[in-house]
């Protein structure tokens, strides 16, 4: 019989990642969960999956509270850590939306317990009593927290109503325009009120405040063709959606998008090298297990 921890590992990582927005921290939490799993009598546990989810949630909550203090001192914008994923992740629409950079950015506006409850209920559809065990609340309290979190996210939730093929076509059009520095083509690919956010973490050069508007964003991006003529741009799949990796001057940028009505509404650029360590191999995500 297979070890339940091994069987549920992808699920546990996905829970931790959606709560933390960081692959490195999620891996640490999964490792801590394994250590606790290895130390208990497995025969005494009736529902290993529920037990493991409870442990990973508690560990992620502890980590999230620590990170919240750290992020207050973060230099510039803080964006989630991108993951290289297989294109078929997009086939699970709910999973792809929940791990998108756009959604993870919204989840950053929730408190730790609200985020945990939202993720466990809305993404993984856990019963309220199981969530209560994980976060140390009664089932009734969890229902109230879930409602508040749901309303909070709904007010900020990014609209994603385009299929995978259309998303890819929009990103390919964007990619061609950046490669040539075609200002008009860039503007045509973006919504008039497009918003670009960049995360350099004080380590890599990046704008420290969001940049709004198709023309200023296009002018910023068009400079790439001028100042990095030997740069390499590749279409990849990050967090279940088509995205772009830019390699230039020995640095890497991961560029993710929110696409609405066939136009790019948000651009998320991660340049902090500490957040680009999970791009060498595909990460396996799962809502099952």
N, C-alpha and C positions, 0 to 999 in steps of 0.2 A: 504494500500500500504506500502511495507517495506521501511525502511529508506535506501536511497542509500549508506550511509556510511557503514552500516552493510552489505549490499549486496556486496560491493566492498572491504571490509576490508582485505581479504586475498590477493587480488591483490595489495592493497596499501602497505601492509607489505612486499610483495615480491619485489616490486619496491624499497622500502627503504632499504631492506636487500642487494639487489644486488648492490646498490649504496654505501653502507656503510661497508658491510662485518661483521656487528655486529648486533646480534639479540636485544641486549639491546638498542642500539642507534636507531635501526629501530622501536622498540616499542615506544620509546620516540617521534620519528618523527610522527608516526601514531597517538599518543595521541595529539600532537600539531595540527595535521591536523583536528582531531575531534573537538578540541576547536574552530578552525577557522570556521569549518563547522557549528557548533552549533550557531555561532554568526551572520550568514548571513541569508538573506531572501531566503529560498529554492525555493519559487515560481518564483523568479527572475532569477534562473539559468536554462538555457535551456538544458545543457548537464552535469548532475551531475558527471558522470564518468570522463569526461575530466577535469572538474573543480577540482575534488578531486585528480586526478593524477598530475595536475599542482601544487596544493598546496603541496602535499607530496614530489614532486620533488624539489620544492624551499626550503622546510624545510630540506630535505636531503642534498642539496647543501650547505646550511649554516652550517649544522653539519659537512659535509665532510671537508670543509675548516678549521674548528676548529680542527678536528681530525688530519688533515695533520700536523699541527704544533706539536700536542701532540705526534704523532708517530715518529717524528724526535728524540725525547728523549727516545723512548722505549728501554728497555734493551733486547738486542739480536734480534732474528728474530721476525717479526710481521706476524702472520697468521690470516686468517679470523676465526670468531667464528663458530664452527660447530653446526648444527641443527639436532635433531632427526626427521627423516621423515619416512613416510610410504613407503614400498617397491614399491607401485604403482606409486610413483612420477617418477620412472625410466621409466615408460611407455610413458611419455611425454619426448621424447629424448631431444628436445631443452631446455625444462625447466631444466631437470636433468643436462645437460651440463652447462647451464648458472649459476646454483647455486653450481656447484661442487667446492670443495676447490681449485682444480687446476685452474679453470677459474677465480674464485674470486681473486686468487693470481695474475694472469695476469692483471686483472682489476685494481689492486693496482698501476700498472705502468702508468696508465693514469692520466691526470689532472682531477680535479673535473668536469668541464663542459664536457670534452671529455667522461668521464665515464657516465655521465647522458645521453648524446646524444646516446652513444653506447647502453646502456641498453634499453632506450625507443624505439630506432629504431630496433636494431637487435633482441632483446628478445621479446619486446611487440608490435613491428610493428606499432608504432604510426606514423601518418602522420607528415611530416616535419613542417607544420605550427603549429600543436599542440605542438610539441617538442619546437619550437621556443618560443611559449607563456610561456612554462614552464621554459625555461632557459634564457629568455630575449634576444633572438637573432632573426635575420630575418630568413626566411625559406632558403634563399640562403646561409647564413652563416652556418646554421645547416647542410646543405648538405655537405659543405666543411669539417666541423668538423667531421661529420659521416664518410666521406671517410678516413680522417686521422686516426681516431680511429679504423676503420675497418682494415686498412693496418697495424697499430701498433699491434693490437691483432692477426691478421693473422700470423704475423711473430713470435709470441710467443705462439700461441694457442696450448693447449695440444691436441694431437690426441686421440680421444676416439672412437674406432671402434670395441669394443667388446660388446656382448649383456649381459644382466643382469645375465643370468645363468653362463656364462663364468667368468664374474667378480667375482661372488660369489664363484665359484670353486677355483679361484686363491687366494682369500682372505682366504678361508678355509684351503688351503694348507699352506699358510703363518702362519695362526693361529696355526695349528698343529705343525709346526716347532718351533715357539716361545715357545709353551708350553713345548716342550721336550728339547729345547736348541740345536736342531740339526743344526749345522753350515752349513753342506753341503746342507741340505734340504732348509734352508733359502736362500743360494746362488742360488740354482736352481730355486727358485720362483721369483728371481729378475733379472732385466736386468744388464749386466756388468757395465754400467755407472749409476746405480740407484743413486738418490740423496735424502738424508734425511734432512728435515728441522724440527726444533723443536722450540716451542714457550713456554717459561716459564715465560716471562714477568718480570724476576728478582725476582719472588715469588717462583716458583717451579724449582727444578733442571732441566736443559735442556742444551744441547750443544748450544752454541751461534752463531756458524757458520755452514753452510750446510756441511754435510758429504757425500762424493762421493765415489762410488765404491762398488761392491757387497760384497767383503770380509770385509772391515772395517765396513760397515753397518751391515752385518750379525754378526760380532763379538760383536758389541754393543748390538744388539737385543738378541743374545744368552745369554748374561749375565742375562737377566730377569729370566730365569729358575733357575739360580744359586743364585741370590741375593733376589729373591721374590718367593720362592717356594710355598707360600700360596696365591699368587696373583690369581685373577680371570680375565679371558679373555672371552669376549662375542662378538659374531658377531652381529652387529646392522646395521641399515641403517642411514647413515648421509649424508645430502645434496643430497639425491637421489641416493646414491651408497652404496654398502656393505662396511663396515668399522669395526673397532675393538675398543671396550672400555676395558681399562685395569684398574683394581682396585687393588692397592697394597699399603700396609703401610699407609692406610688412605688417599691416593691420587688417583686421576683419571687422565687417559690420554686418549684422543680421537685420534685415528690413522686413517687417511684417505689415499687413494691411487689414483695414476693415473696408469692405466693398459693399456699396449700397446703390441700387438702381444703375448698375453698370459703371459706376464711378468710384474712385478711391476717396473715402471719407476721412480716414485716419491713417497715418503712417507712423509706425513705431520703429525707431532705429536704436539697436543695442550695440554699443561700441566698447563697453567695459569688458576688457579681456577676461576678467574673472567670471563673467556670465556667459562666455562663449566656449566653455570646455565640453559641452554636451553635444557638439556638432560633428564629432568624428564617426559616430555610429547611430543608427536609428534607435530611438527609445520605444519600447513596447508599452503601450498604454491599454488599459482595460477597465470597463465598468463591470465585468463579470468576474467569476472566480470565487 
